[in-house]
Structures are given as C-alpha cells and as structure tokens.
Amino acid sequence: MIKLGLLGVGHLGKIHLKCLLAIEQIELTGIFDSNTKVAQSVAQTYNVRLFNSYEELLDCSEAVDIVTPTSTHFKLAKQAIRQGKHVFIEKPLTDTVETALALIDLQKKYPVKIQVGHVERFNPAFQAIQDIRLHPLFIEAHRLAIFNPRGTDVSVVLDLMIHDLDLVLNMVQSPLQSLSASGVAVVSKQLDIANVRLEFQNGCVANLTASRISMKQMRKIRLFQKDAYLSLDLLEKKTEVVQLWNEDDPNKPSVSMTLDTEEGKKYIGIQAPKVKEINAIQMELSTFANSILNDTIPVVTIEEGYNCLALAHQIIEEIERRSKGFAV
Ligand code: NAD
C-alpha cells in the first residue's frame, strides 16, 4: 500500500478523490486545498482527513497527487521531490519549459517516481489498439470542445491539443523535422483554436486541430499506415480498424471485401477491436501506485511530459511568429 495525499480538490481533484478511494494499492492520507471552504466541504462529503497545510500532508505521505492549477505545479512538485516523495502531476507538467527541465534535473538528485497525467493514454479506444503494430504515415486529429471559461487562462494548445500531441509522440516515436501552425484567439485572450502540421523524420505527417469554441464536442484520431486505416473516437470510446489482408492469411476476418491488386487477391477487413470498460483516471493512478510498489518506469514519464510541453510551446511560438507577420 502507498500512503498518498491529494493536493487540490477542484473540478478534476474531486474526480481523482473518488478514484483514489477505489484503488486498493492506495491508502489516502488526506487532502489539502488552499481554498479552505472548498477543502472542508469535500473532506466532509467524502469523510477524509483534511490537512491544514501542504507541509503537514507531505509529512504523512509517501506520494502526492497534484491536481492544482498548472502555474502552481512546479513549486508544489519541487517541494515534494526534495522530500523524497513520489509525484503524480496533472498535465501539462508545468507552465514553462524551463521549470519542466528543472524538475527533470531535480529527479536526478532525488530518484522518486514521477508520472504526468496524460490520461488519454488510458482511454479505452486508445488501449484497444495496443496490440496492433503501429507505423503511421499520416495522422489526422480533431479535438473540439464547446466554450467553457474554465481553462481559458492557458492557450487551447496547452489545454486541449496537448492530449493529442502526447498520443502522436507516443505513436510516432521519431524526431520532429518541421512544423507549421496557425491559430486565433477568438473569444479569450489566449488561442481558442489552433492547427498544426507536424512532419517527422520517419516521413509521418500529423495534422492536429484543437478548438474550444465549437458547437459540438469531438475527439477523433485517424491513422493511416501502409496496410491499415485506424479510426479512434476517444469521446464515444469506439475504435475501427480497416486492414488489408493476404488471401492465405488464416487470421483474415470473415467479413471482408476482395480487391484485385498487382500482387494478387487481397482482402479489406473491417474490425472493431474490443474496447474494454476502463475508468481511465483510476487506471492511470493505479499504474502510478504500481510503478512505486514494483519499482518500474511510470507509464507516462516526466521526460514524455516535458517533450509534449516543449512541443506545445514550440507550436504557440510558431503561431505568434506567424500572426506578427500578418498583423491586421
Ligand atoms: P480547478 O480550478 O477546478 O481546481 C484547482 C484547485 O486547486 C482549486 O480548488 C484551488 O483552490 C486549488 N489550489 C490552487 N492553488 C493551490 C495550492 N497552492 N495548494 C493547494 N491547492 C491549491 O482546476 P481543475 O480543472 O481541477 O484543474 C487542475 C489541474 O488539472 C490543471 O493543471 C489542469 O490543467 C488539469 N486538468 C487535466 C485534465 C485532463 O484531462 N487530464 C482535465 C482538466 C484539468
């Protein structure tokens, strides 16, 4: 069992709290939130211990779950790591590339486990393609949300697109060659809609669009590779794989369409891999606990959190550079 304290019980923190209470590898020591009124009410509702300070929470815990605003992540994580406490930290890792690097340096001195909350890795639709060999050459991602003032303190790239950046970096596994991006701050002072085209050294191109000013919600990723097309609906938790099979392949699905090619008969099979019912947040938190208990590498490492954040900032800088050139 890992003794873990929860920091921040706002919108997402309350969801984490429910999940933490259901994980058998975790013993929740208690909660702390700088908003005393909110903290008291949550502690009462869930019958959990309320700490009077972060220091008190740290003293009683082996690990912390940081679910506070991004601007506070660095300070809070630094304090925990320096005391040798394992850290689960919500995405984005920090608000600046420099502070993210400083945390990586700190982890070298204090070898604790750190996992970043890129929860889409645990989305059932993404989990359903884990057994398929991926070598995408073209990726198209759309993440659209209806406007909500919560989260508008950061650009849509850090708020929404970062989820797809993490998935793309995880699937492509090749250095970035170039990017071009554009975006607009339509409603808030930060970018509300953004698009990026990423070109990787292995030839893969990823085209990502994120918007928080849409009329409907959508979270879709489509992957195209030499022998297959994969469609992931991360919102509806559905996955579809359209794959090319050889005539003599014993695994070819029964429902398939015949295709005459120069290499002989091929079969196009459409399959819907089984999507398990997973509570993604509960799963990410229990894998974090397991990484501590079994001394294994966390599923989403601090380096991956850093790479994703650095790419997000590169995209924002490119959009700023571009918009200066076309100032109206
Ligand atoms: P929120 O504003 O609803 O809640 C944040 C809570 O932290 C508040 O209750 C606030 O009082 C508390 N807080 C602020 N500073 C504190 C401090 N120094 N010590 C203790 N408590 C403090 O925010 P939220 O929507 O829950 O977001 C929290 C974090 O989770 C952000 O980093 C956000 O980017 C991330 N997030 C991730 C996802 C995801 O899909 N993984 C979704 C939403 C939010």
Boltz pocket constraint, residues with backbone or C-beta under 6 A from the ligand:
constraints:
  - pocket:
      binder: B
      contacts: [[A, 7], [A, 8], [A, 9], [A, 10], [A, 11], [A, 12], [A, 13], [A, 32], [A, 33], [A, 34], [A, 35], [A, 38], [A, 54], [A, 66], [A, 67], [A, 68], [A, 69], [A, 70], [A, 72], [A, 90], [A, 91], [A, 92], [A, 117], [A, 118], [A, 119], [A, 150], [A, 158]]
      max_distance: 6.0
